[in-house]
Amino acid sequence: MALQALRSSGVAFRKILSHFPDELSLAFAYGSGVFRQAGPNSDQKNAMLDFVFTVDDPVAWHSKNLKKNRSHYSFLKVLGPRIISSIQTNYGAGVYYNPLITCDGRLIKYGVISTSVLVEDLLNWNNLYVAGRLQKPVKIVAMSENVILRSALDKNLRSAATAAFLMLPESFSEEDLFVEIAGLSYSGDFRMVIGEEKSKVLNIVKPNIAHFRELYSSILQESPQVVYKSQQGRLEIDKSPEGQFTQLMALPKTLQQQINRIMDPPGKNRDVEETLLQVAHDPDCGDVVRLGVKKSLVYGSLKLHKMWKGWLRKAS
């Protein structure tokens, strides 16, 4: 599987992991503290280390972590592991974060997500919060033999490449592809259009072309619709209606449904496959997919915001 190419053998990451309960189906580190970035986040030495821990049983994991690392939690620790797990699962993006923790002399933050929630996001792009991070290079610190999770991780990478293919012209460079992929999870973020953050994607990709290549090269070489000239760093993609329809049908469910909402006239109620066939013949197919990604993320963000406000009202 492509993701395994970026497994980390770093002792520093494993030492940090040793401070937490063992029952992890996946643990990875990400961000500017792990991979060099250009621009304002280029200081790796002092950057915070970001982790995500994936667990099969959040209640059991938080229960053990409260015993080992009670000081990591906010006032919610007094409510116990069941309430913490409920907040994690039912509000926000399905991730519970403990930020600003000092561990082995490094400042870290870590998020906890259930394996089932992560698998759903990887397969369907429900909100792309963690799935989006896993479309970019990460350091895999621990991974179980969970076949369903491993398959979902691979599918997420293939989906990211497919969405990018649809938004790119017939011929493009590796860098063009990786910029599109890295930008997917930022598509609904207004900061990527306004202000300093608009260069963030380029700052992530340019210093890490080799890591992106490790992550995606086998997918590009295996795809029957791609001509991958690895020596030149160039690619060509099938832009025929038939080729684009095949790619559209391989997109995650949430994105397909959003494209259907964009293209389906009121009252017609066409099924998704019929709409995707129409889009495949549309000269603006790439723009439709881009809008679909953006609307999916904006819709997901609004839904998560409403859920969080609802929890705050209940808690007050």
C-alpha positions in Angstrom: 0.0 0.0 0.0 1.3 3.4 -1.0 0.9 4.9 2.5 3.3 2.5 4.0 6.1 4.1 2.0 6.1 6.9 4.6 6.3 4.8 7.7 8.6 6.5 10.3 11.4 4.8 12.1 12.0 7.9 14.2 12.8 7.0 17.8 11.5 10.5 18.9 8.0 9.7 17.7 7.9 6.3 19.3 9.2 7.7 22.6 6.3 10.1 22.6 3.9 7.4 21.7 5.1 5.3 24.7 3.4 7.8 27.1 0.0 6.8 25.8 -2.2 3.7 26.0 -1.2 1.0 23.5 -4.6 0.3 21.9 -4.1 2.2 18.7 -5.2 1.1 15.2 -3.2 4.0 13.7 -1.0 6.8 15.0 0.6 9.4 12.8 2.4 12.7 13.1 1.8 15.5 10.6 2.4 19.2 9.9 5.3 21.6 9.9 6.9 20.0 12.9 7.3 16.8 10.9 7.8 17.8 7.3 9.7 21.0 6.3 7.5 23.8 4.9 8.4 26.9 3.1 7.3 30.3 4.4 6.4 31.3 7.9 6.2 27.7 9.2 9.7 26.8 8.1 11.1 26.6 11.7 10.8 22.8 12.3 12.9 22.8 15.4 10.5 24.9 17.5 7.3 23.8 15.7 4.6 21.9 17.7 4.3 18.2 16.8 0.8 17.2 15.7 -0.5 13.7 16.2 -3.7 11.8 15.5 -4.4 8.6 17.4 -7.1 6.2 16.0 -8.7 3.9 18.5 -11.3 1.1 18.2 -12.9 1.8 21.5 -12.8 5.5 22.5 -14.4 5.0 25.9 -11.8 2.4 26.9 -8.9 4.4 25.5 -9.9 7.7 27.2 -10.4 5.8 30.4 -6.8 4.5 30.4 -5.4 7.9 29.2 -7.2 9.8 32.0 -5.3 7.5 34.4 -2.0 8.0 32.7 -2.3 11.6 31.5 -5.2 13.3 33.4 -3.5 16.7 33.2 -3.8 16.7 29.4 -7.5 17.1 29.6 -9.5 20.3 30.1 -12.4 20.6 32.7 -14.1 17.8 30.7 -12.0 15.3 32.6 -14.4 15.6 35.6 -17.2 14.3 33.3 -15.4 11.0 32.6 -14.4 9.0 29.6 -18.0 8.3 28.4 -18.9 12.0 28.0 -15.5 12.8 26.5 -16.0 10.0 23.9 -19.6 11.2 23.2 -18.3 14.7 22.5 -15.6 13.2 20.3 -18.0 11.1 18.3 -21.0 13.4 18.1 -19.6 16.9 17.8 -17.0 18.5 15.6 -15.2 16.3 13.0 -15.2 13.2 15.2 -11.9 14.1 16.7 -11.1 15.1 20.4 -8.0 17.2 20.7 -5.7 17.8 23.7 -3.5 20.7 22.7 -0.4 22.4 24.1 0.9 19.3 25.9 4.6 19.0 26.8 5.9 15.5 26.2 9.5 14.4 26.1 10.6 18.0 26.0 8.5 18.8 22.9 5.2 20.7 22.6 2.6 18.5 21.1 -1.1 18.3 20.4 -3.0 15.1 19.8 -6.4 14.2 18.4 -8.3 11.0 19.1 -10.7 9.6 16.5 -12.5 6.3 16.4 -11.5 3.8 13.8 -15.0 3.6 12.4 -15.4 7.3 12.0 -12.0 7.6 10.3 -12.9 4.8 7.9 -16.1 6.5 6.9 -14.3 9.8 6.3 -11.6 8.1 4.2 -14.1 6.3 2.0 -16.8 8.9 1.7 -15.1 12.3 2.5 -17.8 13.1 5.1 -15.7 16.2 6.2 -12.1 15.5 5.0 -10.8 16.7 8.3 -8.5 13.7 9.0 -8.8 12.1 5.5 -7.5 15.4 4.1 -4.4 15.2 6.3 -3.8 11.7 5.1 -3.8 12.8 1.5 -0.5 14.6 2.3 2.7 13.1 3.6 2.5 12.0 7.2 4.7 10.0 9.5 3.1 6.7 10.3 4.2 5.8 13.9 2.0 2.8 14.5 -0.5 0.8 12.4 -2.4 -2.3 13.3 -3.3 -5.1 10.9 -6.8 -3.8 10.4 -7.5 -4.8 6.8 -10.6 -2.5 6.5 -8.6 0.6 7.7 -5.7 -0.2 5.4 -8.0 -0.5 2.5 -9.7 2.8 3.3 -6.4 4.6 3.6 -5.4 3.4 0.1 -8.9 4.3 -1.3 -8.5 7.8 0.1 -5.3 8.4 -1.8 -6.8 7.0 -5.0 -9.8 9.3 -4.5 -7.6 12.3 -4.0 -5.6 11.5 -7.2 -8.9 11.0 -9.2 -10.4 14.3 -8.0 -7.2 16.1 -9.0 -7.1 14.4 -12.4 -10.6 15.7 -13.2 -9.6 19.3 -12.2 -6.3 19.3 -14.2 -5.8 19.7 -18.0 -4.8 16.8 -20.2 -1.1 17.2 -19.6 0.4 18.5 -16.3 3.4 18.2 -14.0 3.9 16.2 -10.8 3.9 19.5 -8.9 0.6 20.6 -10.5 -0.9 17.3 -9.4 0.4 17.4 -5.8 -0.7 21.1 -5.4 -4.2 20.0 -6.5 -4.2 17.1 -4.0 -2.8 19.1 -1.1 -5.4 21.8 -1.7 -8.4 19.5 -1.6 -9.0 19.8 2.1 -8.5 23.5 2.1 -11.1 24.2 -0.7 -13.8 25.4 1.7 -11.4 27.5 3.8 -11.8 31.3 3.0 -8.2 31.8 4.3 -6.9 30.0 1.2 -8.4 32.8 -1.0 -7.8 35.8 1.3 -4.7 36.9 3.1 -1.4 35.2 3.9 -2.7 31.6 4.0 -3.3 31.5 0.2 0.3 30.4 -0.3 0.0 27.6 2.3 -0.5 24.8 -0.2 2.6 25.7 -2.3 4.6 26.0 1.0 3.6 22.4 1.8 4.2 20.9 -1.6 7.4 22.5 -2.9 9.8 21.2 -0.2 8.1 17.8 -0.1 7.8 16.8 -3.8 9.8 13.6 -3.0 7.5 12.6 -0.2 4.4 13.2 -2.3 6.0 11.1 -5.1 6.6 8.2 -2.6 2.9 8.4 -1.6 1.4 8.5 -5.0 3.9 6.9 -7.5 2.4 3.4 -7.4 -1.1 4.8 -7.9 0.0 6.8 -10.9 1.9 3.9 -12.4 -1.0 1.5 -12.0 -3.8 3.7 -13.3 -4.9 2.6 -16.8 -6.0 6.2 -17.6 -2.6 7.8 -16.8 0.6 8.1 -18.8 3.2 8.8 -16.1 6.6 9.9 -17.4 8.3 9.7 -14.0 11.8 10.7 -15.4 10.4 14.0 -16.7 7.9 14.5 -13.9 5.0 14.8 -16.4 1.6 13.1 -16.7 -1.1 12.8 -19.2 -4.7 11.9 -18.3 -7.6 10.5 -20.4 -9.9 13.5 -20.9 -12.5 11.7 -23.2 -16.1 11.6 -21.9 -15.7 7.9 -21.3 -12.5 8.5 -19.3 -14.0 11.3 -17.2 -17.1 9.3 -16.5 -15.0 6.4 -15.2 -13.1 8.9 -12.9 -16.4 10.6 -11.7 -17.9 7.2 -10.8 -14.8 6.5 -8.7 -15.2 9.7 -6.6 -16.3 9.4 -2.9 -20.0 9.3 -2.3 -20.3 12.7 -0.6 -18.7 14.4 -3.5 -20.8 12.6 -6.1 -23.9 13.7 -4.2 -22.8 17.3 -4.1 -22.1 17.3 -7.8 -25.6 15.9 -8.3 -27.1 18.8 -6.2 -25.2 21.3 -8.3 -26.2 19.9 -11.7 -29.7 18.5 -11.0 -32.4 21.0 -12.0 -35.2 21.5 -9.4 -37.9 18.9 -9.6 -36.1 16.6 -12.0 -34.6 14.3 -9.3 -32.1 12.5 -11.6 -30.0 9.8 -10.1 -26.4 10.4 -9.4 -25.1 8.2 -12.3 -27.2 10.1 -14.9 -25.8 13.4 -13.6 -22.2 12.2 -13.6 -22.7 11.1 -17.2 -23.8 14.6 -18.2 -20.8 16.1 -16.3 -18.4 13.8 -18.1 -19.5 15.3 -21.4 -19.3 18.9 -20.1 -16.3 21.0 -21.2 -16.4 22.5 -17.7 -16.2 19.1 -15.9 -13.2 20.2 -13.9 -14.9 23.3 -12.7 -18.0 21.4 -11.6 -15.8 18.9 -9.6 -13.9 21.8 -8.0 -17.2 23.5 -7.0 -18.4 20.2 -5.7 -15.4 19.8 -3.4 -15.7 23.3 -2.1 -19.4 23.0 -1.4 -18.9 19.6 0.3 -16.4 21.1 2.7 -18.4 24.3 3.3 -21.5 22.2 4.0 -19.6 19.9 6.2 -18.1 22.9 8.1 -21.4 24.5 8.7 -22.9 21.2 9.9 -20.1 20.7 12.3 -20.4 24.3 13.6 -24.1 23.8 14.2 -23.5 20.6 16.1 -20.8 22.2 18.2 -23.1 25.2 19.1 -25.8 22.7 20.0 -23.5 20.9 22.4 -22.4 24.3 24.0 -26.1 25.2 24.6 -26.7 21.8 26.2 -23.6 22.2 28.4 -24.5 25.7 29.6 
